[in-house]
């Protein structure tokens, strides 16, 4: 009798865990709660998650040193050369964050470019663990920043009455099941509107020109929300 009762309890527990996993994987993961961009002027976060680096960099300057002998420049992140100073903000999205990505400013999409992994897609467990342990630098040992597949979207936006291009880089993890773009080149996109998503854990970087007077409003370790948190004023 005791053995039967134990078997029943174990069976119920396993079914509960399986049900919870299936609900997370196929229902809760795809939640897309409404977001209201703030009235205040500012460049918005394109992703939910934790900020892992915030840097102003000159052309060719290293954004982060991942480990000895491996660093990331803007060119490594965008997979294209850039010739003016940039602000780069990296955001890690855990499997429990909302994975829909939103436009950081109003504008028109001028480029959507997908780059395959250089080698194989790496897991992002090191970054996730360092965030959970609050162990800076949060990006240390995370070679996925330069190696993994990514989609780079360029927005031809406007900020403070002047043109401002902005790149959003969607970096996929090894377990990612697709990077989606919901718009096409030439489409207008409103500030804070959903433009795509990444399935399961991932990272999203924002890259904009480092214009005079720009003020950074976040720091590594901060939690941000897509379409609502102001990253740059």
Secondary structure, DSSP 4 states (H G I P E B T S, - for coil): -HHHHHHHHHHHHHHHHHHHHHHHHHTGGG--------SS--EEPSSSEEEEEEEEE-TT-EEEEEETTEEEEHHHHHTS---S-EEEEEEEE-TTS--EEE-SSSEEEEEEEEE--SSSPPP-HHHHHHHHTT-SSTTTT-THHHHS-EEEEEEEEEETTEEEEEEEEEEE-TT---EEE-S-TT-EE-TT-EEEEESSSEEEEEEEE--TT--B---TT-EE-TTTSEEE-
